[in-house]
């Protein structure tokens, strides 16, 4: 019996000693500040980057950060088309990633979820053109700008030169250019190419051309009615009508509804595409064909007497969730992004102007931005004039239009229904 009691006491003493050792180890491990040795900290990061060169640029910077901060790991995620739906679920659960891309919605959609970054050193280097996008009147800074957008159309300069076409300044000239290319190339070159497997490609068309159609011309400025909910969506029908006309006239790619984004690079390198929406990273194209030359141009004017427009503002960004368990580590990553060498790497890797002024990036398209320096940069249409959630129907109605499920008039009707529904939903949540 005594032997049994001695053994029991010995076991208890060993357990107490082990618990003490364990407690001591814990006090020397990661405490959420990332300054101690131990298991380290993992930060979740979500970004909207989809182009391979953009992903590579961000991954390269993440790798450098992890090498310099061995106790901080970045678990990065690029959900592509699923980004918005995944973030909505996370917002509803109040369980956001530690770091996430606000992709043009730093204030309006994500404002209540982001940490105020106004006291960080890089804020003094914020490009003045982005001040109103990332800062509010009280000085709150909502996110870090990885780059900024000046979107219009990308064109194959070699193709336009071959057929004697200048970058069009009006929509009528744009249509004429597409027709010339289709006829003179005998169908060998696709005048206007879409990766229509991704509904967002059509969303880009509608969103960018909606600005010259509905905003920039004083006689066709519907900004007030769009904002107060009284907009007549029949005024939008021009855009689906023209997209359908392009398709029926053979001005779009034959596989417009099934083509995928990765095909674009090779087709541009081969000189098989004349125009695409938005800005295309050029490096991967020139890897396949060093003689390829791409240019960018503003969105053509639609109404007589109007000027073309750049569509831009926030492109890729990085916000910190206000309730992250690792705020200091997350700030270290943002600080790392803001180093001049990393600002330059990300701007050049994404072929877009940097969001900070502390570095000079060698951007392929800079000469085109300089050429059109007098053209105003307008905000993305959906970010200012539409309720959150309109991007999806803007794209899917394009797919339904070209699959002959909807007519141009029905596209406008569908957009009107979604616009009204989402406005009512927003108002009910206020």
C-alpha positions as CSV (number, residue, x, y, z in Angstrom):
1,X,0.0,0.0,0.0
2,X,2.8,2.4,1.0
3,X,4.6,1.5,-2.2
4,X,1.5,2.4,-4.2
5,X,1.1,5.8,-2.4
6,X,4.8,6.6,-3.0
7,X,4.3,5.9,-6.7
8,X,1.2,8.0,-6.8
9,X,2.9,10.9,-5.2
10,X,5.8,10.6,-7.6
11,X,3.5,10.7,-10.6
12,X,1.8,13.8,-9.2
13,X,5.1,15.6,-8.6
14,X,6.3,14.8,-12.1
15,X,3.0,16.1,-13.5
16,X,3.4,19.4,-11.6
17,X,7.0,19.8,-12.9
18,X,5.9,19.1,-16.4
19,X,3.1,21.7,-16.2
20,X,5.6,24.2,-14.9
21,X,7.9,23.6,-17.9
22,X,5.0,23.8,-20.3
23,X,4.0,27.1,-18.8
24,X,7.5,28.4,-19.0
25,X,7.7,27.4,-22.7
26,X,4.4,29.2,-23.4
27,X,5.7,32.5,-22.0
28,X,8.6,32.4,-24.4
29,X,6.5,31.5,-27.5
30,X,4.5,33.7,-29.9
31,X,2.3,36.1,-28.1
32,X,0.6,37.6,-31.1
33,X,3.3,40.4,-31.4
34,X,5.7,38.3,-33.5
35,X,8.7,39.3,-31.5
36,X,9.5,36.0,-29.7
37,X,10.7,32.7,-30.7
38,X,8.2,29.8,-30.9
39,X,5.7,28.5,-33.4
40,X,5.3,32.0,-35.0
41,X,2.2,33.6,-36.5
42,X,0.3,32.9,-39.6
43,X,-1.5,35.8,-41.3
44,X,-4.3,35.0,-43.8
45,X,-4.2,37.1,-46.9
46,X,-6.8,37.3,-49.7
47,X,-6.2,39.2,-53.0
48,X,-8.2,39.7,-56.2
49,X,-5.2,39.3,-58.4
50,X,-6.0,36.9,-61.3
51,X,-3.3,37.5,-63.9
52,X,-0.3,35.2,-63.5
53,X,2.3,38.0,-63.6
54,X,0.3,39.9,-61.0
55,X,0.2,36.8,-58.8
56,X,3.9,36.2,-59.3
57,X,4.8,39.7,-58.3
58,X,2.8,39.6,-55.1
59,X,4.1,36.1,-54.2
60,X,7.7,37.3,-54.8
61,X,7.2,40.1,-52.3
62,X,5.5,37.7,-49.8
63,X,8.5,35.3,-50.0
64,X,10.9,38.2,-49.3
65,X,8.9,39.2,-46.3
66,X,8.8,35.7,-44.9
67,X,12.6,35.4,-45.3
68,X,13.1,38.6,-43.3
69,X,10.5,37.7,-40.7
70,X,10.9,34.0,-40.1
71,X,8.3,33.9,-37.3
72,X,5.6,35.3,-39.6
73,X,4.0,33.2,-42.3
74,X,1.6,34.6,-45.0
75,X,-1.1,32.2,-46.0
76,X,-2.1,33.8,-49.3
77,X,-5.2,33.1,-51.3
78,X,-6.2,34.2,-54.8
79,X,-9.9,33.1,-55.2
80,X,-10.4,34.7,-58.6
81,X,-14.2,34.9,-59.4
82,X,-15.0,33.6,-56.0
83,X,-13.4,36.5,-54.1
84,X,-16.5,38.6,-53.5
85,X,-18.8,35.8,-52.5
86,X,-16.1,34.4,-50.1
87,X,-15.6,37.8,-48.5
88,X,-19.3,38.4,-48.1
89,X,-19.6,35.2,-46.2
90,X,-16.7,36.3,-44.0
91,X,-18.2,39.7,-43.4
92,X,-21.5,38.1,-42.4
93,X,-19.6,35.9,-39.9
94,X,-17.4,38.8,-38.8
95,X,-14.4,36.5,-39.5
96,X,-12.3,38.4,-42.1
97,X,-8.8,37.6,-43.3
98,X,-6.0,39.4,-41.4
99,X,-5.1,41.1,-44.7
100,X,-7.4,41.6,-47.7
101,X,-7.9,43.4,-51.0
102,X,-10.6,46.1,-50.9
103,X,-10.6,46.1,-54.8
104,X,-12.2,49.5,-55.2
105,X,-14.5,49.3,-52.1
106,X,-12.2,50.5,-49.3
107,X,-14.8,52.8,-47.9
108,X,-18.2,51.9,-49.1
109,X,-18.2,48.1,-48.6
110,X,-15.3,47.3,-46.3
111,X,-15.1,50.5,-44.3
112,X,-16.4,49.1,-41.1
113,X,-14.1,46.1,-41.2
114,X,-10.8,47.8,-41.8
115,X,-8.2,49.1,-39.4
116,X,-7.3,52.8,-39.6
117,X,-3.8,53.0,-41.0
118,X,-3.4,56.8,-40.8
119,X,-0.5,56.7,-38.4
120,X,1.7,54.6,-40.6
121,X,4.8,56.2,-42.2
122,X,3.9,55.4,-45.8
123,X,0.7,57.6,-45.7
124,X,2.8,60.7,-46.4
125,X,3.8,59.1,-49.7
126,X,0.3,58.4,-50.8
127,X,-0.3,59.5,-54.4
128,X,-2.5,62.7,-54.2
129,X,-4.7,61.2,-56.9
130,X,-5.7,58.5,-54.4
131,X,-6.3,60.7,-51.4
132,X,-10.1,60.9,-51.8
133,X,-10.3,57.1,-52.4
134,X,-8.4,55.9,-49.4
135,X,-8.9,58.7,-46.9
136,X,-12.0,60.3,-45.4
137,X,-12.6,63.8,-44.0
138,X,-11.6,62.7,-40.5
139,X,-8.2,61.4,-41.9
140,X,-8.9,57.7,-41.6
141,X,-6.9,55.7,-44.1
142,X,-8.7,52.6,-45.1
143,X,-6.2,50.5,-47.0
144,X,-2.7,50.4,-48.6
145,X,-2.7,51.0,-52.4
146,X,-0.5,48.4,-54.1
147,X,-1.1,50.1,-57.5
148,X,-3.7,52.2,-59.2
149,X,-5.7,51.8,-62.3
150,X,-5.9,53.7,-65.5
151,X,-8.2,51.4,-67.5
152,X,-9.4,51.8,-71.1
153,X,-8.6,49.3,-73.8
154,X,-5.4,47.5,-74.7
155,X,-4.7,47.2,-78.4
156,X,-2.2,45.3,-80.5
157,X,-0.1,48.1,-82.0
158,X,1.3,45.9,-84.7
159,X,-2.2,45.0,-85.9
160,X,-3.4,48.6,-85.9
161,X,-0.2,49.8,-87.8
162,X,-0.7,47.0,-90.4
163,X,-4.2,48.2,-91.2
164,X,-3.5,51.9,-90.9
165,X,-5.7,52.5,-87.9
166,X,-5.2,55.1,-85.2
167,X,-6.4,54.4,-81.7
168,X,-10.1,55.5,-81.9
169,X,-11.4,58.4,-79.9
170,X,-15.1,57.9,-80.4
171,X,-17.3,54.8,-80.3
172,X,-18.3,55.2,-83.9
173,X,-14.6,55.2,-84.9
174,X,-14.1,52.2,-82.7
175,X,-16.8,50.3,-84.5
176,X,-15.3,51.3,-87.8
177,X,-11.9,50.1,-86.7
178,X,-13.3,46.7,-85.7
179,X,-15.0,46.3,-89.1
180,X,-11.8,47.3,-91.0
181,X,-9.8,44.7,-89.1
182,X,-12.3,42.0,-89.7
183,X,-12.6,42.7,-93.4
184,X,-8.9,43.3,-94.2
185,X,-7.6,40.4,-92.2
186,X,-10.1,38.0,-93.8
187,X,-11.1,36.9,-90.4
188,X,-7.6,36.0,-89.3
189,X,-7.6,38.6,-86.6
190,X,-10.3,38.9,-83.9
191,X,-11.2,42.6,-83.7
192,X,-12.5,42.6,-80.1
193,X,-11.7,39.6,-77.9
194,X,-13.4,38.5,-74.7
195,X,-12.6,35.7,-72.3
196,X,-16.3,35.2,-71.9
197,X,-16.0,32.1,-69.8
198,X,-15.5,34.7,-67.0
199,X,-18.6,36.9,-66.7
200,X,-16.5,39.7,-65.4
201,X,-15.1,40.2,-68.9
202,X,-18.5,41.5,-70.0
203,X,-18.8,43.4,-66.7
204,X,-15.7,45.3,-67.7
205,X,-17.2,46.3,-71.0
206,X,-20.5,47.5,-69.5
207,X,-18.8,49.2,-66.5
208,X,-16.2,51.1,-68.5
209,X,-18.5,52.2,-71.4
210,X,-21.3,53.2,-69.0
211,X,-19.2,56.2,-67.9
212,X,-19.1,57.9,-71.4
213,X,-22.7,56.8,-72.0
214,X,-24.3,58.0,-68.8
215,X,-22.0,60.4,-67.0
216,X,-19.4,62.4,-68.8
217,X,-21.5,64.3,-71.4
218,X,-23.5,67.2,-69.8
219,X,-26.5,66.4,-71.9
220,X,-26.4,62.8,-71.0
221,X,-25.4,62.9,-67.3
222,X,-27.6,60.6,-65.2
223,X,-25.5,60.7,-62.1
224,X,-28.2,62.2,-59.9
225,X,-30.9,59.7,-60.9
226,X,-28.5,56.8,-60.5
227,X,-27.7,57.9,-57.0
228,X,-31.3,58.6,-55.9
229,X,-32.7,55.4,-57.4
230,X,-34.8,56.9,-60.1
231,X,-32.6,56.0,-63.1
232,X,-34.5,54.9,-66.2
233,X,-32.5,51.8,-67.3
234,X,-33.7,52.0,-70.9
235,X,-30.9,54.6,-71.2
236,X,-28.5,51.7,-70.7
237,X,-29.7,49.6,-73.7
238,X,-27.3,51.1,-76.1
239,X,-24.4,49.1,-74.6
240,X,-26.0,45.6,-74.9
241,X,-27.3,46.6,-78.4
242,X,-23.8,47.4,-79.5
243,X,-22.3,44.3,-78.0
244,X,-24.9,42.1,-79.7
245,X,-24.3,43.9,-83.0
246,X,-20.5,43.3,-82.7
247,X,-21.1,39.6,-82.1
248,X,-23.6,39.2,-85.0
249,X,-21.2,41.1,-87.3
250,X,-18.3,38.7,-86.5
251,X,-16.3,41.4,-84.6
252,X,-16.0,39.2,-81.5
253,X,-14.2,35.9,-81.2
254,X,-16.2,32.8,-82.2
255,X,-15.6,31.2,-78.8
256,X,-16.7,34.4,-77.0
257,X,-18.7,32.5,-74.4
258,X,-16.1,29.8,-73.7
259,X,-12.7,31.5,-74.2
260,X,-10.6,31.6,-71.1
261,X,-8.3,34.4,-69.9
262,X,-5.1,32.3,-70.2
263,X,-5.6,32.1,-74.0
264,X,-5.3,35.9,-74.4
265,X,-1.5,36.0,-73.9
266,X,-0.7,33.6,-76.7
267,X,-3.3,35.2,-79.1
268,X,-1.9,38.7,-78.5
269,X,1.6,37.4,-79.1
270,X,0.5,35.8,-82.3
271,X,-1.1,39.0,-83.5
272,X,-4.5,37.3,-83.5
273,X,-6.3,40.0,-81.4
274,X,-6.7,43.7,-82.0
275,X,-8.5,45.0,-78.9
276,X,-9.3,43.8,-75.4
277,X,-10.9,45.6,-72.5
278,X,-8.8,47.0,-69.6
279,X,-5.0,46.9,-69.3
280,X,-3.1,43.7,-70.2
281,X,0.2,42.9,-68.5
282,X,2.7,42.9,-71.3
283,X,5.7,40.8,-70.0
284,X,4.1,37.4,-70.6
285,X,3.2,38.5,-74.2
286,X,6.7,39.7,-75.0
287,X,8.1,36.4,-73.6
288,X,6.3,34.6,-76.3
289,X,7.0,37.2,-79.0
290,X,9.7,39.9,-78.2
291,X,8.5,41.8,-81.3
292,X,4.9,42.2,-80.0
293,X,3.9,45.7,-79.2
294,X,0.8,46.6,-77.1
295,X,-0.7,50.0,-76.4
296,X,-3.3,51.4,-74.1
297,X,-6.0,54.0,-74.9
298,X,-8.8,55.7,-73.0
299,X,-12.4,54.6,-73.4
300,X,-13.8,56.2,-76.5
301,X,-16.4,58.9,-76.2
302,X,-20.0,57.9,-77.1
303,X,-21.7,61.2,-77.4
304,X,-20.7,63.8,-80.0
305,X,-18.6,66.6,-78.5
306,X,-17.4,64.5,-75.5
307,X,-13.8,63.4,-74.8
308,X,-12.5,59.9,-74.1
309,X,-12.1,58.8,-70.5
310,X,-9.6,56.9,-68.4
311,X,-11.4,54.7,-65.9
312,X,-9.4,54.2,-62.8
313,X,-8.6,54.7,-59.1
314,X,-8.1,51.8,-56.7
315,X,-7.0,48.6,-58.3
316,X,-5.2,46.2,-55.9
317,X,-4.9,47.1,-52.3
318,X,-4.3,45.7,-48.8
319,X,-6.3,46.4,-45.7
320,X,-6.0,45.0,-42.2
321,X,-9.0,43.6,-40.5
322,X,-9.8,45.7,-37.5
323,X,-10.3,42.7,-35.3
324,X,-7.2,40.7,-36.3
325,X,-5.5,38.9,-33.5
326,X,-2.1,39.9,-35.0
327,X,-2.2,43.7,-35.7
328,X,1.5,44.3,-35.3
329,X,2.5,41.5,-37.6
330,X,-0.1,42.7,-40.2
331,X,1.3,46.2,-40.0
332,X,4.8,44.9,-40.5
333,X,3.7,43.4,-43.8
334,X,2.1,46.7,-44.9
335,X,5.3,48.5,-43.9
336,X,7.3,46.0,-46.0
337,X,5.0,46.6,-49.0
338,X,5.7,50.3,-48.7
339,X,9.5,50.0,-49.0
340,X,10.5,51.7,-52.3
341,X,12.0,48.6,-53.8
342,X,8.8,46.7,-53.2
343,X,6.6,49.5,-54.4
344,X,8.6,49.4,-57.6
345,X,8.5,45.6,-57.9
346,X,4.7,45.5,-57.5
347,X,4.1,48.4,-59.9
348,X,6.3,46.9,-62.6
349,X,5.0,43.3,-62.0
350,X,1.4,44.4,-62.5
351,X,2.2,46.9,-65.3
352,X,0.3,49.7,-63.4
353,X,1.3,53.0,-61.7
354,X,2.3,52.7,-58.1
355,X,0.0,53.9,-55.3
356,X,2.9,55.7,-53.5
357,X,5.2,58.4,-54.8
358,X,8.4,57.1,-53.0
359,X,9.6,55.0,-56.0
360,X,9.9,55.3,-59.8
361,X,8.7,52.3,-61.7
362,X,9.6,51.4,-65.2
363,X,6.2,50.7,-66.6
364,X,5.8,49.6,-70.2
365,X,2.7,51.6,-70.8
366,X,4.0,54.9,-69.3
367,X,4.5,56.5,-72.7
368,X,0.8,56.0,-73.4
369,X,-0.2,57.4,-70.1
370,X,2.0,60.4,-70.9
371,X,0.4,60.7,-74.4
372,X,-3.0,60.9,-72.9
373,X,-2.0,62.9,-69.8
374,X,-4.8,65.5,-70.5
375,X,-7.5,62.9,-70.3
376,X,-9.5,62.8,-67.1
377,X,-9.5,59.8,-64.9
378,X,-13.1,58.8,-64.0
379,X,-14.0,56.4,-61.2
380,X,-15.3,53.0,-61.9
381,X,-19.0,53.3,-62.7
382,X,-20.3,50.6,-60.4
383,X,-18.3,51.8,-57.4
384,X,-19.9,55.2,-57.4
385,X,-23.3,54.9,-59.0
386,X,-24.5,51.3,-58.3
387,X,-25.4,49.5,-55.1
388,X,-23.0,46.8,-53.9
389,X,-23.6,43.5,-55.7
390,X,-24.3,44.9,-59.2
391,X,-21.0,43.7,-60.7
392,X,-22.3,40.1,-60.9
393,X,-25.5,40.8,-63.0
394,X,-23.5,43.3,-65.1
395,X,-21.4,40.4,-66.2
396,X,-23.9,37.6,-66.3
397,X,-26.4,39.6,-68.4
398,X,-23.6,39.9,-71.0
399,X,-23.3,36.1,-71.1
400,X,-27.0,35.7,-71.4
401,X,-27.2,38.3,-74.1
402,X,-24.7,36.6,-76.3
403,X,-26.2,33.2,-75.6
404,X,-29.5,34.6,-76.9
405,X,-31.2,34.1,-73.5
406,X,-31.8,37.8,-73.1
407,X,-32.5,40.6,-75.7
408,X,-30.8,44.0,-75.2
409,X,-34.0,45.4,-73.8
410,X,-34.2,42.5,-71.4
411,X,-30.7,43.1,-70.3
412,X,-31.7,46.6,-69.2
413,X,-34.8,45.2,-67.5
414,X,-32.8,42.7,-65.6
415,X,-30.3,45.3,-64.5
416,X,-33.2,47.5,-63.4
417,X,-34.6,44.7,-61.2
418,X,-31.3,44.0,-59.6
419,X,-30.6,47.7,-59.1
420,X,-33.9,48.2,-57.3
421,X,-33.6,45.0,-55.3
422,X,-30.1,45.8,-54.1
423,X,-30.9,49.4,-53.3
424,X,-33.9,48.3,-51.2
425,X,-31.6,45.8,-49.5
426,X,-29.1,48.5,-48.7
427,X,-31.7,50.8,-47.3
428,X,-33.2,48.1,-45.1
429,X,-29.8,47.5,-43.6
430,X,-29.2,51.1,-42.7
